[in-house]
Amino acid sequence: MDIPTTLELIGKGIAAIIMLILAFYVLKVVLKSTLRLLRFGCLIAIAGFALIWWLG
């Protein structure tokens, strides 16, 4: 009567894999948006410094 425990293990394994894939996807999206924000921030900072230098 090991069938239910085997099915439970398979189910847990599938759930763990799905959770890992979801976590990886979320992390990828977060990193992408963070990099975009950093790039945007750098552009703003460079433009700000150029403006200050030009006015000053």
mmJSON file of the N, C-alpha and C atoms, coordinates in Angstrom:
{"data_MODEL":{"atom_site":{
"group_PDB":["ATOM","ATOM","ATOM","ATOM","ATOM","ATOM","ATOM","ATOM","ATOM","ATOM","ATOM","ATOM","ATOM","ATOM","ATOM","ATOM","ATOM","ATOM","ATOM","ATOM","ATOM","ATOM","ATOM","ATOM","ATOM","ATOM","ATOM","ATOM","ATOM","ATOM","ATOM","ATOM","ATOM","ATOM","ATOM","ATOM","ATOM","ATOM","ATOM","ATOM","ATOM","ATOM","ATOM","ATOM","ATOM","ATOM","ATOM","ATOM","ATOM","ATOM","ATOM","ATOM","ATOM","ATOM","ATOM","ATOM","ATOM","ATOM","ATOM","ATOM","ATOM","ATOM","ATOM","ATOM","ATOM","ATOM","ATOM","ATOM","ATOM","ATOM","ATOM","ATOM","ATOM","ATOM","ATOM","ATOM","ATOM","ATOM","ATOM","ATOM","ATOM","ATOM","ATOM","ATOM","ATOM","ATOM","ATOM","ATOM","ATOM","ATOM","ATOM","ATOM","ATOM","ATOM","ATOM","ATOM","ATOM","ATOM","ATOM","ATOM","ATOM","ATOM","ATOM","ATOM","ATOM","ATOM","ATOM","ATOM","ATOM","ATOM","ATOM","ATOM","ATOM","ATOM","ATOM","ATOM","ATOM","ATOM","ATOM","ATOM","ATOM","ATOM","ATOM","ATOM","ATOM","ATOM","ATOM","ATOM","ATOM","ATOM","ATOM","ATOM","ATOM","ATOM","ATOM","ATOM","ATOM","ATOM","ATOM","ATOM","ATOM","ATOM","ATOM","ATOM","ATOM","ATOM","ATOM","ATOM","ATOM","ATOM","ATOM","ATOM","ATOM","ATOM","ATOM","ATOM","ATOM","ATOM","ATOM","ATOM","ATOM","ATOM","ATOM","ATOM","ATOM","ATOM","ATOM","ATOM"],
"id":[1,2,3,4,5,6,7,8,9,10,11,12,13,14,15,16,17,18,19,20,21,22,23,24,25,26,27,28,29,30,31,32,33,34,35,36,37,38,39,40,41,42,43,44,45,46,47,48,49,50,51,52,53,54,55,56,57,58,59,60,61,62,63,64,65,66,67,68,69,70,71,72,73,74,75,76,77,78,79,80,81,82,83,84,85,86,87,88,89,90,91,92,93,94,95,96,97,98,99,100,101,102,103,104,105,106,107,108,109,110,111,112,113,114,115,116,117,118,119,120,121,122,123,124,125,126,127,128,129,130,131,132,133,134,135,136,137,138,139,140,141,142,143,144,145,146,147,148,149,150,151,152,153,154,155,156,157,158,159,160,161,162,163,164,165,166,167,168],
"type_symbol":["N","C","C","N","C","C","N","C","C","N","C","C","N","C","C","N","C","C","N","C","C","N","C","C","N","C","C","N","C","C","N","C","C","N","C","C","N","C","C","N","C","C","N","C","C","N","C","C","N","C","C","N","C","C","N","C","C","N","C","C","N","C","C","N","C","C","N","C","C","N","C","C","N","C","C","N","C","C","N","C","C","N","C","C","N","C","C","N","C","C","N","C","C","N","C","C","N","C","C","N","C","C","N","C","C","N","C","C","N","C","C","N","C","C","N","C","C","N","C","C","N","C","C","N","C","C","N","C","C","N","C","C","N","C","C","N","C","C","N","C","C","N","C","C","N","C","C","N","C","C","N","C","C","N","C","C","N","C","C","N","C","C","N","C","C","N","C","C"],
"label_atom_id":["N","CA","C","N","CA","C","N","CA","C","N","CA","C","N","CA","C","N","CA","C","N","CA","C","N","CA","C","N","CA","C","N","CA","C","N","CA","C","N","CA","C","N","CA","C","N","CA","C","N","CA","C","N","CA","C","N","CA","C","N","CA","C","N","CA","C","N","CA","C","N","CA","C","N","CA","C","N","CA","C","N","CA","C","N","CA","C","N","CA","C","N","CA","C","N","CA","C","N","CA","C","N","CA","C","N","CA","C","N","CA","C","N","CA","C","N","CA","C","N","CA","C","N","CA","C","N","CA","C","N","CA","C","N","CA","C","N","CA","C","N","CA","C","N","CA","C","N","CA","C","N","CA","C","N","CA","C","N","CA","C","N","CA","C","N","CA","C","N","CA","C","N","CA","C","N","CA","C","N","CA","C","N","CA","C","N","CA","C","N","CA","C","N","CA","C"],
"label_alt_id":[null,null,null,null,null,null,null,null,null,null,null,null,null,null,null,null,null,null,null,null,null,null,null,null,null,null,null,null,null,null,null,null,null,null,null,null,null,null,null,null,null,null,null,null,null,null,null,null,null,null,null,null,null,null,null,null,null,null,null,null,null,null,null,null,null,null,null,null,null,null,null,null,null,null,null,null,null,null,null,null,null,null,null,null,null,null,null,null,null,null,null,null,null,null,null,null,null,null,null,null,null,null,null,null,null,null,null,null,null,null,null,null,null,null,null,null,null,null,null,null,null,null,null,null,null,null,null,null,null,null,null,null,null,null,null,null,null,null,null,null,null,null,null,null,null,null,null,null,null,null,null,null,null,null,null,null,null,null,null,null,null,null,null,null,null,null,null,null],
"label_comp_id":["MET","MET","MET","ASP","ASP","ASP","ILE","ILE","ILE","PRO","PRO","PRO","THR","THR","THR","THR","THR","THR","LEU","LEU","LEU","GLU","GLU","GLU","LEU","LEU","LEU","ILE","ILE","ILE","GLY","GLY","GLY","LYS","LYS","LYS","GLY","GLY","GLY","ILE","ILE","ILE","ALA","ALA","ALA","ALA","ALA","ALA","ILE","ILE","ILE","ILE","ILE","ILE","MET","MET","MET","LEU","LEU","LEU","ILE","ILE","ILE","LEU","LEU","LEU","ALA","ALA","ALA","PHE","PHE","PHE","TYR","TYR","TYR","VAL","VAL","VAL","LEU","LEU","LEU","LYS","LYS","LYS","VAL","VAL","VAL","VAL","VAL","VAL","LEU","LEU","LEU","LYS","LYS","LYS","SER","SER","SER","THR","THR","THR","LEU","LEU","LEU","ARG","ARG","ARG","LEU","LEU","LEU","LEU","LEU","LEU","ARG","ARG","ARG","PHE","PHE","PHE","GLY","GLY","GLY","CYS","CYS","CYS","LEU","LEU","LEU","ILE","ILE","ILE","ALA","ALA","ALA","ILE","ILE","ILE","ALA","ALA","ALA","GLY","GLY","GLY","PHE","PHE","PHE","ALA","ALA","ALA","LEU","LEU","LEU","ILE","ILE","ILE","TRP","TRP","TRP","TRP","TRP","TRP","LEU","LEU","LEU","GLY","GLY","GLY"],
"label_asym_id":["A","A","A","A","A","A","A","A","A","A","A","A","A","A","A","A","A","A","A","A","A","A","A","A","A","A","A","A","A","A","A","A","A","A","A","A","A","A","A","A","A","A","A","A","A","A","A","A","A","A","A","A","A","A","A","A","A","A","A","A","A","A","A","A","A","A","A","A","A","A","A","A","A","A","A","A","A","A","A","A","A","A","A","A","A","A","A","A","A","A","A","A","A","A","A","A","A","A","A","A","A","A","A","A","A","A","A","A","A","A","A","A","A","A","A","A","A","A","A","A","A","A","A","A","A","A","A","A","A","A","A","A","A","A","A","A","A","A","A","A","A","A","A","A","A","A","A","A","A","A","A","A","A","A","A","A","A","A","A","A","A","A","A","A","A","A","A","A"],
"label_entity_id":["1","1","1","1","1","1","1","1","1","1","1","1","1","1","1","1","1","1","1","1","1","1","1","1","1","1","1","1","1","1","1","1","1","1","1","1","1","1","1","1","1","1","1","1","1","1","1","1","1","1","1","1","1","1","1","1","1","1","1","1","1","1","1","1","1","1","1","1","1","1","1","1","1","1","1","1","1","1","1","1","1","1","1","1","1","1","1","1","1","1","1","1","1","1","1","1","1","1","1","1","1","1","1","1","1","1","1","1","1","1","1","1","1","1","1","1","1","1","1","1","1","1","1","1","1","1","1","1","1","1","1","1","1","1","1","1","1","1","1","1","1","1","1","1","1","1","1","1","1","1","1","1","1","1","1","1","1","1","1","1","1","1","1","1","1","1","1","1"],
"label_seq_id":[1,1,1,2,2,2,3,3,3,4,4,4,5,5,5,6,6,6,7,7,7,8,8,8,9,9,9,10,10,10,11,11,11,12,12,12,13,13,13,14,14,14,15,15,15,16,16,16,17,17,17,18,18,18,19,19,19,20,20,20,21,21,21,22,22,22,23,23,23,24,24,24,25,25,25,26,26,26,27,27,27,28,28,28,29,29,29,30,30,30,31,31,31,32,32,32,33,33,33,34,34,34,35,35,35,36,36,36,37,37,37,38,38,38,39,39,39,40,40,40,41,41,41,42,42,42,43,43,43,44,44,44,45,45,45,46,46,46,47,47,47,48,48,48,49,49,49,50,50,50,51,51,51,52,52,52,53,53,53,54,54,54,55,55,55,56,56,56],
"pdbx_PDB_ins_code":[null,null,null,null,null,null,null,null,null,null,null,null,null,null,null,null,null,null,null,null,null,null,null,null,null,null,null,null,null,null,null,null,null,null,null,null,null,null,null,null,null,null,null,null,null,null,null,null,null,null,null,null,null,null,null,null,null,null,null,null,null,null,null,null,null,null,null,null,null,null,null,null,null,null,null,null,null,null,null,null,null,null,null,null,null,null,null,null,null,null,null,null,null,null,null,null,null,null,null,null,null,null,null,null,null,null,null,null,null,null,null,null,null,null,null,null,null,null,null,null,null,null,null,null,null,null,null,null,null,null,null,null,null,null,null,null,null,null,null,null,null,null,null,null,null,null,null,null,null,null,null,null,null,null,null,null,null,null,null,null,null,null,null,null,null,null,null,null],
"Cartn_x":[0.839,0.0,0.879,1.884,2.775,2.326,1.227,0.8,0.424,-0.371,-0.722,0.501,1.461,2.643,3.469,3.544,4.274,3.595,2.266,1.523,1.716,1.737,1.961,3.341,4.354,5.719,5.789,5.135,5.14,4.452,3.317,2.589,3.413,4.098,4.953,6.11,6.681,7.775,7.33,6.142,5.61,5.326,4.734,4.432,5.722,6.765,8.045,8.64,8.558,9.099,8.336,6.988,6.169,6.511,6.688,7.037,8.393,9.36,10.687,10.61,9.828,9.683,9.035,7.983,7.302,8.248,9.006,9.936,10.991,11.516,12.53,11.964,10.712,10.065,9.868,9.367,9.138,10.461,11.501,12.814,13.33,13.145,13.604,12.892,11.573,10.791,11.22,11.403,11.809,13.19,14.124,15.466,15.429,14.595,14.497,13.986,12.914,12.348,13.313,14.034,15.006,16.13,16.607,17.663,17.18,15.906,15.341,15.272,14.834,14.749,16.13,17.144,18.505,19.026,18.746,19.194,18.532,17.211,16.449,17.009,17.301,17.858,19.208,20.037,21.358,21.209,20.256,20.024,19.589,18.669,18.197,19.354,20.185,21.312,22.298,22.595,23.535,22.958,21.659,21.013,21.029,20.763,20.771,22.14,23.176,24.542,24.925,24.537,24.841,24.143,22.888,22.122,22.763,23.13,23.769,25.104,25.889,27.185,27.001,25.982,25.712,25.242,24.363,23.843,24.881,25.676,26.648,27.891],
"Cartn_y":[-1.203,0.0,1.26,1.3,2.465,3.456,3.127,3.962,5.385,5.577,6.953,7.804,7.227,7.998,8.358,7.427,7.707,8.84,8.792,9.864,11.184,11.144,12.363,12.937,12.051,12.499,13.121,12.464,12.993,14.356,14.447,15.718,16.808,16.472,17.452,17.875,16.912,17.222,18.165,17.879,18.738,20.124,20.183,21.473,22.259,21.573,22.234,22.786,22.008,22.454,23.682,23.631,24.763,26.003,25.82,26.944,27.534,26.658,27.132,27.93,27.405,28.102,29.462,29.502,30.767,31.749,31.257,32.119,32.675,31.822,32.246,33.308,33.08,34.019,35.379,35.363,36.597,37.333,36.571,37.164,37.822,37.117,37.638,38.947,38.969,40.174,41.324,41.015,42.045,42.601,41.701,42.15,43.011,42.606,43.35,44.76,44.869,46.184,47.012,46.363,47.074,47.624,46.823,47.28,48.446,48.359,49.435,50.714,50.566,51.733,52.32,51.444,51.926,52.675,52.142,52.784,54.151,54.184,55.427,56.437,55.942,56.806,57.362,56.533,56.987,58.068,57.877,58.878,60.197,60.116,61.33,62.005,61.194,61.752,62.434,61.781,62.363,63.656,63.632,64.834,65.945,65.588,66.579,67.203,66.354,66.866,67.765,67.353,68.155,69.511,69.496,70.741,71.666,71.089,71.871,72.452,71.591,72.03,73.127,72.958,73.925,75.246,75.204,76.422,77.057,76.195,76.702,77.201],
"Cartn_z":[0.0,0.0,0.0,-0.85,-0.933,-2.008,-2.687,-3.82,-3.376,-2.311,-1.917,-1.559,-0.831,-0.457,-1.685,-2.666,-3.894,-4.644,-4.721,-5.395,-4.665,-3.333,-2.563,-2.855,-2.906,-3.202,-4.588,-5.575,-6.944,-6.964,-6.267,-6.205,-5.565,-4.467,-3.79,-4.696,-5.407,-6.33,-7.425,-8.016,-9.072,-8.518,-7.326,-6.695,-6.447,-5.98,-5.711,-7.0,-8.088,-9.378,-9.869,-9.744,-10.174,-9.354,-8.035,-7.17,-7.555,-7.871,-8.278,-9.568,-10.541,-11.822,-11.608,-10.783,-10.504,-9.811,-8.83,-8.104,-9.058,-9.946,-10.908,-11.845,-12.325,-13.234,-12.566,-11.319,-10.575,-10.358,-9.979,-9.747,-11.028,-12.17,-13.452,-13.782,-13.587,-13.876,-12.967,-11.67,-10.707,-11.063,-11.411,-11.776,-13.03,-14.002,-15.242,-14.981,-14.195,-13.918,-13.063,-12.146,-11.318,-12.191,-13.137,-14.035,-14.882,-15.328,-16.129,-15.307,-14.047,-13.155,-12.914,-12.72,-12.488,-13.708,-14.892,-16.122,-16.257,-15.974,-16.039,-15.033,-13.824,-12.78,-13.193,-13.831,-14.294,-15.345,-16.27,-17.309,-16.688,-15.713,-15.035,-14.304,-13.629,-12.88,-13.828,-14.951,-15.923,-16.492,-16.834,-17.375,-16.33,-15.07,-13.989,-13.802,-13.792,-13.642,-14.821,-16.029,-17.215,-17.132,-16.672,-16.544,-15.51,-14.362,-13.294,-13.792,-14.491,-15.011,-16.046,-16.916,-17.98,-17.398,-16.372,-15.745,-14.828,-14.165,-13.208,-13.89],
"occupancy":[1.0,1.0,1.0,1.0,1.0,1.0,1.0,1.0,1.0,1.0,1.0,1.0,1.0,1.0,1.0,1.0,1.0,1.0,1.0,1.0,1.0,1.0,1.0,1.0,1.0,1.0,1.0,1.0,1.0,1.0,1.0,1.0,1.0,1.0,1.0,1.0,1.0,1.0,1.0,1.0,1.0,1.0,1.0,1.0,1.0,1.0,1.0,1.0,1.0,1.0,1.0,1.0,1.0,1.0,1.0,1.0,1.0,1.0,1.0,1.0,1.0,1.0,1.0,1.0,1.0,1.0,1.0,1.0,1.0,1.0,1.0,1.0,1.0,1.0,1.0,1.0,1.0,1.0,1.0,1.0,1.0,1.0,1.0,1.0,1.0,1.0,1.0,1.0,1.0,1.0,1.0,1.0,1.0,1.0,1.0,1.0,1.0,1.0,1.0,1.0,1.0,1.0,1.0,1.0,1.0,1.0,1.0,1.0,1.0,1.0,1.0,1.0,1.0,1.0,1.0,1.0,1.0,1.0,1.0,1.0,1.0,1.0,1.0,1.0,1.0,1.0,1.0,1.0,1.0,1.0,1.0,1.0,1.0,1.0,1.0,1.0,1.0,1.0,1.0,1.0,1.0,1.0,1.0,1.0,1.0,1.0,1.0,1.0,1.0,1.0,1.0,1.0,1.0,1.0,1.0,1.0,1.0,1.0,1.0,1.0,1.0,1.0,1.0,1.0,1.0,1.0,1.0,1.0],
"B_iso_or_equiv":[0.0,0.0,0.0,0.0,0.0,0.0,0.0,0.0,0.0,0.0,0.0,0.0,0.0,0.0,0.0,0.0,0.0,0.0,0.0,0.0,0.0,0.0,0.0,0.0,0.0,0.0,0.0,0.0,0.0,0.0,0.0,0.0,0.0,0.0,0.0,0.0,0.0,0.0,0.0,0.0,0.0,0.0,0.0,0.0,0.0,0.0,0.0,0.0,0.0,0.0,0.0,0.0,0.0,0.0,0.0,0.0,0.0,0.0,0.0,0.0,0.0,0.0,0.0,0.0,0.0,0.0,0.0,0.0,0.0,0.0,0.0,0.0,0.0,0.0,0.0,0.0,0.0,0.0,0.0,0.0,0.0,0.0,0.0,0.0,0.0,0.0,0.0,0.0,0.0,0.0,0.0,0.0,0.0,0.0,0.0,0.0,0.0,0.0,0.0,0.0,0.0,0.0,0.0,0.0,0.0,0.0,0.0,0.0,0.0,0.0,0.0,0.0,0.0,0.0,0.0,0.0,0.0,0.0,0.0,0.0,0.0,0.0,0.0,0.0,0.0,0.0,0.0,0.0,0.0,0.0,0.0,0.0,0.0,0.0,0.0,0.0,0.0,0.0,0.0,0.0,0.0,0.0,0.0,0.0,0.0,0.0,0.0,0.0,0.0,0.0,0.0,0.0,0.0,0.0,0.0,0.0,0.0,0.0,0.0,0.0,0.0,0.0,0.0,0.0,0.0,0.0,0.0,0.0],
"pdbx_formal_charge":[null,null,null,null,null,null,null,null,null,null,null,null,null,null,null,null,null,null,null,null,null,null,null,null,null,null,null,null,null,null,null,null,null,null,null,null,null,null,null,null,null,null,null,null,null,null,null,null,null,null,null,null,null,null,null,null,null,null,null,null,null,null,null,null,null,null,null,null,null,null,null,null,null,null,null,null,null,null,null,null,null,null,null,null,null,null,null,null,null,null,null,null,null,null,null,null,null,null,null,null,null,null,null,null,null,null,null,null,null,null,null,null,null,null,null,null,null,null,null,null,null,null,null,null,null,null,null,null,null,null,null,null,null,null,null,null,null,null,null,null,null,null,null,null,null,null,null,null,null,null,null,null,null,null,null,null,null,null,null,null,null,null,null,null,null,null,null,null],
"auth_seq_id":[1,1,1,2,2,2,3,3,3,4,4,4,5,5,5,6,6,6,7,7,7,8,8,8,9,9,9,10,10,10,11,11,11,12,12,12,13,13,13,14,14,14,15,15,15,16,16,16,17,17,17,18,18,18,19,19,19,20,20,20,21,21,21,22,22,22,23,23,23,24,24,24,25,25,25,26,26,26,27,27,27,28,28,28,29,29,29,30,30,30,31,31,31,32,32,32,33,33,33,34,34,34,35,35,35,36,36,36,37,37,37,38,38,38,39,39,39,40,40,40,41,41,41,42,42,42,43,43,43,44,44,44,45,45,45,46,46,46,47,47,47,48,48,48,49,49,49,50,50,50,51,51,51,52,52,52,53,53,53,54,54,54,55,55,55,56,56,56],
"auth_comp_id":["MET","MET","MET","ASP","ASP","ASP","ILE","ILE","ILE","PRO","PRO","PRO","THR","THR","THR","THR","THR","THR","LEU","LEU","LEU","GLU","GLU","GLU","LEU","LEU","LEU","ILE","ILE","ILE","GLY","GLY","GLY","LYS","LYS","LYS","GLY","GLY","GLY","ILE","ILE","ILE","ALA","ALA","ALA","ALA","ALA","ALA","ILE","ILE","ILE","ILE","ILE","ILE","MET","MET","MET","LEU","LEU","LEU","ILE","ILE","ILE","LEU","LEU","LEU","ALA","ALA","ALA","PHE","PHE","PHE","TYR","TYR","TYR","VAL","VAL","VAL","LEU","LEU","LEU","LYS","LYS","LYS","VAL","VAL","VAL","VAL","VAL","VAL","LEU","LEU","LEU","LYS","LYS","LYS","SER","SER","SER","THR","THR","THR","LEU","LEU","LEU","ARG","ARG","ARG","LEU","LEU","LEU","LEU","LEU","LEU","ARG","ARG","ARG","PHE","PHE","PHE","GLY","GLY","GLY","CYS","CYS","CYS","LEU","LEU","LEU","ILE","ILE","ILE","ALA","ALA","ALA","ILE","ILE","ILE","ALA","ALA","ALA","GLY","GLY","GLY","PHE","PHE","PHE","ALA","ALA","ALA","LEU","LEU","LEU","ILE","ILE","ILE","TRP","TRP","TRP","TRP","TRP","TRP","LEU","LEU","LEU","GLY","GLY","GLY"],
"auth_asym_id":["A","A","A","A","A","A","A","A","A","A","A","A","A","A","A","A","A","A","A","A","A","A","A","A","A","A","A","A","A","A","A","A","A","A","A","A","A","A","A","A","A","A","A","A","A","A","A","A","A","A","A","A","A","A","A","A","A","A","A","A","A","A","A","A","A","A","A","A","A","A","A","A","A","A","A","A","A","A","A","A","A","A","A","A","A","A","A","A","A","A","A","A","A","A","A","A","A","A","A","A","A","A","A","A","A","A","A","A","A","A","A","A","A","A","A","A","A","A","A","A","A","A","A","A","A","A","A","A","A","A","A","A","A","A","A","A","A","A","A","A","A","A","A","A","A","A","A","A","A","A","A","A","A","A","A","A","A","A","A","A","A","A","A","A","A","A","A","A"],
"auth_atom_id":["N","CA","C","N","CA","C","N","CA","C","N","CA","C","N","CA","C","N","CA","C","N","CA","C","N","CA","C","N","CA","C","N","CA","C","N","CA","C","N","CA","C","N","CA","C","N","CA","C","N","CA","C","N","CA","C","N","CA","C","N","CA","C","N","CA","C","N","CA","C","N","CA","C","N","CA","C","N","CA","C","N","CA","C","N","CA","C","N","CA","C","N","CA","C","N","CA","C","N","CA","C","N","CA","C","N","CA","C","N","CA","C","N","CA","C","N","CA","C","N","CA","C","N","CA","C","N","CA","C","N","CA","C","N","CA","C","N","CA","C","N","CA","C","N","CA","C","N","CA","C","N","CA","C","N","CA","C","N","CA","C","N","CA","C","N","CA","C","N","CA","C","N","CA","C","N","CA","C","N","CA","C","N","CA","C","N","CA","C","N","CA","C","N","CA","C"],
"pdbx_PDB_model_num":[1,1,1,1,1,1,1,1,1,1,1,1,1,1,1,1,1,1,1,1,1,1,1,1,1,1,1,1,1,1,1,1,1,1,1,1,1,1,1,1,1,1,1,1,1,1,1,1,1,1,1,1,1,1,1,1,1,1,1,1,1,1,1,1,1,1,1,1,1,1,1,1,1,1,1,1,1,1,1,1,1,1,1,1,1,1,1,1,1,1,1,1,1,1,1,1,1,1,1,1,1,1,1,1,1,1,1,1,1,1,1,1,1,1,1,1,1,1,1,1,1,1,1,1,1,1,1,1,1,1,1,1,1,1,1,1,1,1,1,1,1,1,1,1,1,1,1,1,1,1,1,1,1,1,1,1,1,1,1,1,1,1,1,1,1,1,1,1]
}}}
